């Protein structure tokens, strides 16, 4: 009656092993580390960078516990903070000798001390949120009207060019806020222009009016297209912020949308608000210029001699100097899209670029006159220019053209992303700023840990006194619930915040309710005269329906918080929902496996240790 088959015990053991395995990384703590990342898009972090950092540390007499290449940064771990600071100074001096024009960001960091065998199993600790680790919090307001205005200005130029190409004469084109007014002298011309706009510009809606002898066509962006433009502007700004924040060396920054026009940025572990503001407010501009391939220019590039008049010297990613003309052909403002791909003929990686109508006309004129010459794409950041690539013009270019050459798939993707998100799609303003010190974060951790620990101990002590052995079983089930909860949060790589710790403490209190229902149901069966084995079986079976109903209603409330909440509310809801699911497993399945293991093999069981069971007064007996 109260026996589990072997496969059910196997499930319990397997779940416990997985829970222990993925909870372990949270107990190893963090090691002081130095993280080196590239501050320039043309400077790559690779195995060569890792070897160089190792040589710098060896020359300085500093021993690192480990030096690893993780993604686009090199991380060196050390025993203590004193060694960490010395290593940072040595690396900073070697890699970024000029503080006015650094190529790398050398930042202090904290990394998990988890052993390699745990890391190889993808067992990582939970990340700590801003309120537990300290850092800075920004809320940025995106100027959506500016994004729409920018798009309307681009469309006005495109419409003017299209009308000119189709030889449709107009009396003038002007922009009134986010509408484009086009004047005509007769209805036939207006109708032709209207048909052209509807055919070539599906995102535009038109309204025509007549004022005396003049006819006016008013074009505006459709509401659904406006929403799409705003959404794209918000997403591009978020991508740009991701790129910029990588320079800070922040582990697990939080960049998320809030509402239709706001972005929340949280940078755990960063206390330098001024530096964070500087990174968030960075601007990157692109310029296209012709390369000077004259003999004098080639000599200046090879020998670092005098640059010819009207030219400038920039460096390519390989370090090779390129002499380009000062005259700017096109800027990044004309770029509307950039996507990586493969050349259909050579099957080599490429980047497809799309510019607006004005930019397309300029590219056609310039490329027609400079076939077989090189054109350089120059990126300017903080007043410093670098040549991203300098391809040869193979044919006449237009609104769409490609960049190809000796680049890998990853480099093509990076270049496309940089060209798309090199600058913000719409202006942003910081409307909320908050700083949390690391001391307050450590205090929050201590308080949260104490609340969970003491709450757990008090519950276990009460259950053991009130329900005796069944209370101890309930306490073990509660410990397994906590273990499973931490393991799942670690497996999901969730960010633990202070509301999350509060939800963890609440989950313990709610999880024990299921065991109380089971224990009381077993007592009720014993009062009714059932045998101990029958009472245990009936207690678990009949309490299950009540437990399921109560947990489902609570789960619905948690899912509602998860769906409609944001920020701290969402962090609370995640832990709350996971805690409900783990409590159903531990309180019912795991606790019953313990009871069955202890009592199930006793065929002639006379009593169970479940505390005092008061029977009706007529019987006059008490069972313990």
Secondary structure, 3 states (H helix, E strand, C coil): CCCCCHHHHHHHHHHHHHHHHHHHHHHCCEEEEEEEEECCCCCCCCHHHHHHHHHHHHHCCCCCCEEEEECCEEEEECCCHHHHHHHHHHHHHHHCCCCCCCCEEEEEEEEECCCHHHHHCCCCCCEECHHHHCEEEEEEEECHHHHHHHHHHHHHHHHHHHHHHCCCCCCEEEEECCEEEEEECCHHHHHHHHHHHHHHCCCEEEEEEEECCEEEEEEEECHHHHHHHHHHHHHHHHHHHHHHHHHHCCCCCEEEEECCCEEEEEEECCCCHHHHHHHHCCCEEEEEEEECCCHHHHHHHHHCCCCCCCEEEEEECCCCEEEEECCCCEEHHHEEEEEEEECCCCCCEEEEEEECHHHHHHHHHHHHHCCCCEEEEEEEECCEEEEEEEEECCCCCCCEEEEECCCCHHHHHHHHHHHHHCCCCCCEEEEEEEEECHHHHHHHHHHHHHHHHHHHHHHHHHHHHHHHHHHHHHHHHHHHHHHHHHHHHHHCCCEECHHHHHHHHHHHHHHHHHHHHHHHHHHHHHHCCCCHHHHHHHHHHHHHHHHHHHHHHHHHHHHHHHHHCCCHHHHHHHHHHHHHHHHHHHHHHHHHHHHHHHHCCCCCCCCCCCCCEECCCCCCCEEC
